[in-house]
Amino acid sequence: MQKKLDEEGKQYLKKIEASSELMGQLIDDLLKLSRVTRSELNFGKVNLSDIAQSVVKELRQSEPERKDKDSITPDMMVYGTLIC
């Protein structure tokens, strides 16, 4: 005999599914972090402008409906840690 879920049960099931996906992403991110912390660190020039442009591009792709304005100074360089 098959039992059907009521609306409340369906809502709980959706929450469980969303939480499971979030937990999977958190585990993946923790694994990435553990790999990074084991990597050798070297110092060198880092182009912060390129990093900022990359972040803006990724945000625009993930949320195309957002209409944020950005102003990134070109070739902003710092001396910092590079992950190899």
Protein Blocks (a to p, Z undefined) as FASTA:
>chain_A
ZZdddfklmmmmmmmmmmmmmmmmmmmmmmmmmmmmmpccddddddfklmmmmmmmmmmm
mmmmbccdddddehiacdddddZZ
